[in-house]
């Protein structure tokens, strides 16, 4: 079964580009145009990964990431921040908020696909290791 990705971006052209490229790479895609919508989609669909823009109309991506990390149902979903905001301070803030990766726009689609694949693989490997650590009955 294909991994499900929630893409959160308020720019229609960017959203369309991301959807097209990640769908073409074999992922099942869900979208949201704002933070509150993204929270609803994340809770309803429990995606395998979230690609999150920072500049959203209602809740900024940093705050949204923190909210997702504090909720039991969404706390473990990997988050890749994708934003036009550049600089080490923004990157540090994003990673401190709980993002697994931080990419700046414009981003090459092959780079995005690679990073998404790496984050998903890393999370899958981590989940497998945690399952091995549980006591057997």
N, C-alpha and C positions, 0 to 999 in steps of 0.2 A: 504494500500500500504506500502511496506517495506521502511524503511529509507535508503537513498542512502549515502554511505560512500566512500570518496576518500582516498585511502591509498597511501602515498608517502614514498618510501624507495628504495634506490639504491642497496640493497643487495637482490639478487634473492631468496635465501632461506628464508630470513625473510619475504619478500613480500609474498611468497607462503604460509608460515605459517599463516600470518595475514589474507590473503584472505580466506584461507580454514576455519579458525576458525570463522571469522565474517560472512562469507556466511552461514556457518552451523548454526549460531545463527539467521539467517533469514534476514540479511541485503543484500541490492543490492550493489555490490562493483564495484568501478572504481579504476584504479591504475595509478600511475605515478612513473617514475624512477629518475626524476630530477626536479629541481625547476621550470624551464620554462615550462616543460610539465605539471607540477602540476597547474601552473597559467592558462594555456590553458584549462585544464580539469575542473578546478573550475569555470571558466567563462562560459564554454560551458554547463556543467551539473548542476551547482548550487547544490552541494551535501548538505545533511542535517548535515554532520559532516566531518571533515578532521582529519585523523591520520597522523601526520607529523614527519618524522625523521629529525634530525638536521644536520647530516653530509651528504650533497648531493654534487654531482660533480660540479654543476654550481652556485647555490644560496644556502647559508646555511639556515637552517630552521628558525633561528631567523629573518633573513632579509625577507624571504618568508612570514612569519607570519605578519610582519609589512606591507608588500606590500598588502597582502590580507585584512588587517584591514583598509587600506587607500582607497580601491576601493569600491565604492558604492554597486556594485552587490555582493561582497563577504564579506563585512564588518561584517555581522551578523552570518556568518557560524561558528559554534563552532569548535575549534581546540584543539586536544589532542596531545601534543608533546610526542613522544616515542623515546628515545635515549639511547645510551651507555654512554653518558656524565653524570657523577654523580656530586653531590655536590650542596650545597645551592645556590652558585653563578649562576650556570647554570639554576637551577630551577627559581630563582628570575628573571634572564634575560628572560627566556621563558615566564613567566607569565607577565612580564613587556612589552614584545613584543606583548602581546594580546592573548596568549594561555589560554584556559579555564581550562586545566589540564596538568600535567607534570608527565610522568611515565618514569622509567629507565629500560633499558634492562639488564639482561633478565627479562621479565615480564611473570607472569603466565597468560595463556589465559583466565581463569575464572576472574581474576582481570581486565584484559583489557575489557572483555565483560561487566562486572559490571560498570566500569568507563564510557564506551561508553554509556551504557544505562542511567546512572545517568546524564551525560552531556546532552544527548538528551532530557531527561525528564525535566531537569532544564530549558533548552532553550524553550521547548514547554510551560512550565508553565509561563515563563517570557513573551512569545509572547501573551499568553492568557490574562495575566494581562494588558499588554499594549493595547490590543484590547478593554478591558473594560474601560480603561481610556479615550478613544476617545469619543468626544461628539457625541451624537446620534442626527440624523436629522429626 
